[in-house]
């Protein structure tokens, strides 16, 4: 049951115009579900570390919404938290954060 809800939420993100890939990762850096990325274990661990490092660096400035990494091919990675235990990583050709924000709440009880 939880797997179907998670799959539906991931599919909902994939359907957003501009999204190429999406992955759900634990805060400990373990891949949970989604599309595969090269060097998946390293990618998952580093994505969780990047988000955690940004949250730590900017503590006291307010809640961190997202980390955006711009690639030289014009694509971007959006890294954002889902609940207290999850990290959502989206590869897209534009900033789709506002659309993701509407869907990412569905993951909060699944991790």
C-alpha atoms as one frame of an Amber mdcrd trajectory, in Angstrom:
protein
   0.000   0.000   0.000   2.696   2.519   0.983   4.708   1.529  -2.088   1.771
   2.407  -4.383   1.306   5.803  -2.719   5.045   6.458  -3.047   5.029   5.335
  -6.686   2.034   7.576  -7.432   3.762  10.570  -5.827   6.984   9.906  -7.776
   4.965   9.546 -10.977   3.230  12.834 -10.189   6.604  14.565 -10.015   7.794
  12.867 -13.221   4.723  14.271 -15.001   5.707  17.869 -14.232   6.880  19.582
 -17.398  10.674  19.752 -17.423  11.344  16.909 -14.962  13.783  14.289 -16.237
  14.469  12.154 -13.160  13.438  11.962  -9.526  14.812  10.015  -6.566  13.708
   9.577  -2.972  16.602   9.124  -0.554  16.808   8.688   3.205  18.533  11.318
   5.355  21.197   8.690   5.978  21.944   8.606   2.244  20.268   5.353   1.240
  18.363   5.189  -2.051  14.687   4.432  -1.359  12.874   4.691  -4.688  12.783
   6.478  -8.011  14.937   6.736 -11.086  18.467   5.431 -11.158  21.444   7.760
 -11.344  25.057   6.941 -12.183  27.011   5.850  -9.119  23.702   5.522  -7.263
  25.172   4.841  -3.818  27.515   7.829  -4.027  24.837  10.033  -5.589  22.377
   9.168  -2.805  24.865   9.692   0.004  26.170  12.978  -1.381  22.659  14.350
  -2.020  21.743  13.749   1.627  25.044  15.282   2.754  24.577  18.375   0.551
  21.131  19.035   2.004  22.279  18.423   5.571  25.347  20.643   5.122  23.247
  23.492   3.699  20.775  23.209   6.581  23.628  23.298   9.093  25.457  26.178
   7.390  22.378  28.384   7.307  20.939  27.542  10.715  19.564  30.682  12.279
  18.542  32.190   8.936  15.249  30.312   8.676  14.122  26.981   7.276  15.920
  25.812   4.146  13.521  25.194   1.248  15.832  23.769  -1.393  19.353  23.484
  -2.699  19.696  24.090  -6.434  22.695  22.876  -8.413  23.067  24.353 -11.901
  24.808  22.141 -14.464  26.689  23.417 -17.491  24.224  21.720 -19.857  21.386
  23.914 -18.542  19.827  21.248 -16.336  19.442  21.674 -12.605  19.228  19.420
  -9.574  16.752  20.423  -6.888  17.416  18.857  -3.487  14.762  19.313  -0.816
  13.664  17.614   2.377  10.551  15.483   2.658   9.494  15.041   6.231  12.163
  14.558   8.859  13.716  11.457   7.298  13.687  11.993   3.548  15.443  13.816
   0.735  13.898  14.376  -2.673  16.223  14.960  -5.634  14.862  16.111  -8.978
  16.755  16.572 -12.231  14.952  19.064 -14.465  15.544  21.578 -17.210  14.011
  24.395 -15.115  13.217  25.168 -11.485  10.139  23.056 -10.760  10.251  23.517
  -6.989   6.829  25.154  -6.687   5.185  22.217  -8.476   7.173  19.722  -6.376
   6.103  21.494  -3.190   2.483  20.576  -3.933   3.332  16.861  -4.186   6.187
  16.290  -1.740   3.903  16.295   1.304   2.608  12.907   0.152   5.999  11.375
   1.064   6.092  12.597   4.659   4.278   9.602   6.166   6.023   7.078   3.900
   9.589   7.418   5.105
